[in-house]
Amino acid sequence: MKSDDTPVAQHNSDRSWRGFWESASSCRLNHAEAEHFIEALQQHVGLEPTWRVLDFGCGFGFTAGLMAPRVASVSVWDSAANMRAHARDHLAPHGNVSFLDLGTGIALPNGVRFDLIVVNSVVQYMSADELAGWLTAWRDGLAPEGRLVLSDLIPRGYDVRRDIPAVLLFSLRRGTLFRALIEGVKEWRRYRQVHRSVSLLTIASEEFAEQARGLGLETEVLPANLSPHPARVSLVLTPG
Ligand SMILES: C[S@@+](CC[C@H](N)C(=O)[O-])C[C@H]1O[C@@H](n2cnc3c(N)ncnc32)[C@H](O)[C@@H]1O
């Protein structure tokens, strides 16, 4: 599970990670993590009732479902059909949520501008080239005062197994430890199997900020990660 050193980010083949998400099943821990994320997002970035939000890589739809009552609209997209199906079920009660269909390209719909684009715990499953492409697309999809939140980024050289104590402590505090152990062990085994052959994309914040600056985006490193993995990093990017 070691990360190695390559410029800005290391390459991975996303096909296997896509396979992982195509057969992922939801667990109580995912919802507790989404609640934590929304509390932290409100504290460090805010959510306004007028905002049009994009939840990119929405997963089971838990974060989108928690944002929906607090903002004007939420658009969601996930590259895995399985996750989109879960999200459709979970988000059905929210009349201000819509599903984008981005297919296999790297572009947002023409002319759509978001006040907030949230990409939480998604970047690590991309290749470096894919991230570079999406960074341009997200920039083009931001309103002039908009902000792009990239969170749960794995720092260069970090070993994700070191997240395990923090995840267990979080589950204990949220009263989900028992279920997290039961439900999480199977998923963790599958995760490790993929990780043995496909690395996760890691980020060097300063180099990444330089890359973003080249695209006209200023980067702020938040004082705390928005997800309950304290060693990971959250960035807010705004048009400069
Ligand atoms: C750990 S889950 C995070 C889900 C959600 N953002 C959250 O905070 O709960 C990662 C999600 O990213 C999605 N994903 C991975 N690569 C993606 C890509 N290139 N484009 C869109 N979604 C992607 C996966 O299918 C999966 O649903």
The ligand as an SDF file (V2000), in Angstrom:
LIG
                    3D

 27 29  0  0  0  0  0  0  0  0999 V2000
  -15.3070    6.8110   -1.8950 C   0  0  0  0  0  0  0  0  0  0  0  0
  -16.6550    7.0470   -2.9950 S   0  0  0  0  0  0  0  0  0  0  0  0
  -17.0780    8.7280   -2.5630 C   0  0  0  0  0  0  0  0  0  0  0  0
  -18.5290    8.9940   -2.7790 C   0  0  0  0  0  0  0  0  0  0  0  0
  -19.0010   10.3880   -2.3780 C   0  0  0  0  0  0  0  0  0  0  0  0
  -18.2740   11.4360   -3.0420 N   0  0  0  0  0  0  0  0  0  0  0  0
  -18.9490   10.5910   -0.8770 C   0  0  0  0  0  0  0  0  0  0  0  0
  -18.3410   11.5290   -0.4180 O   0  0  0  0  0  0  0  0  0  0  0  0
  -19.5580    9.7960   -0.1640 O   0  0  0  0  0  0  0  0  0  0  0  0
  -15.8480    7.2720   -4.5650 C   0  0  0  0  0  0  0  0  0  0  0  0
  -16.8190    7.4380   -5.7320 C   0  0  0  0  0  0  0  0  0  0  0  0
  -16.1240    8.0520   -6.8110 O   0  0  0  0  0  0  0  0  0  0  0  0
  -16.6060    7.4880   -8.0070 C   0  0  0  0  0  0  0  0  0  0  0  0
  -15.6060    7.7410   -9.0580 N   0  0  0  0  0  0  0  0  0  0  0  0
  -14.3710    7.2180   -9.1590 C   0  0  0  0  0  0  0  0  0  0  0  0
  -13.7500    7.6880  -10.2520 N   0  0  0  0  0  0  0  0  0  0  0  0
  -14.6150    8.5450  -10.8450 C   0  0  0  0  0  0  0  0  0  0  0  0
  -14.5560    9.3500  -12.0220 C   0  0  0  0  0  0  0  0  0  0  0  0
  -13.4660    9.3790  -12.8020 N   0  0  0  0  0  0  0  0  0  0  0  0
  -15.6230   10.0980  -12.3500 N   0  0  0  0  0  0  0  0  0  0  0  0
  -16.7400   10.0790  -11.5690 C   0  0  0  0  0  0  0  0  0  0  0  0
  -16.8580    9.3220  -10.4450 N   0  0  0  0  0  0  0  0  0  0  0  0
  -15.7990    8.5710  -10.0940 C   0  0  0  0  0  0  0  0  0  0  0  0
  -16.7960    6.0320   -7.6620 C   0  0  0  0  0  0  0  0  0  0  0  0
  -17.6180    5.3670   -8.5860 O   0  0  0  0  0  0  0  0  0  0  0  0
  -17.3870    6.1360   -6.2600 C   0  0  0  0  0  0  0  0  0  0  0  0
  -18.7760    6.2090   -6.2920 O   0  0  0  0  0  0  0  0  0  0  0  0
  1  2  1  0
  2  3  1  0
  2 10  1  0
  3  4  1  0
  4  5  1  0
  5  6  1  0
  5  7  1  0
  7  8  2  0
  7  9  1  0
 10 11  1  0
 11 12  1  0
 11 26  1  0
 12 13  1  0
 13 14  1  0
 13 24  1  0
 14 15  1  0
 14 23  1  0
 15 16  2  0
 16 17  1  0
 17 18  1  0
 17 23  2  0
 18 19  1  0
 18 20  2  0
 20 21  1  0
 21 22  2  0
 22 23  1  0
 24 25  1  0
 24 26  1  0
 26 27  1  0
M  CHG  2   2   1   9  -1
M  END
$$$$
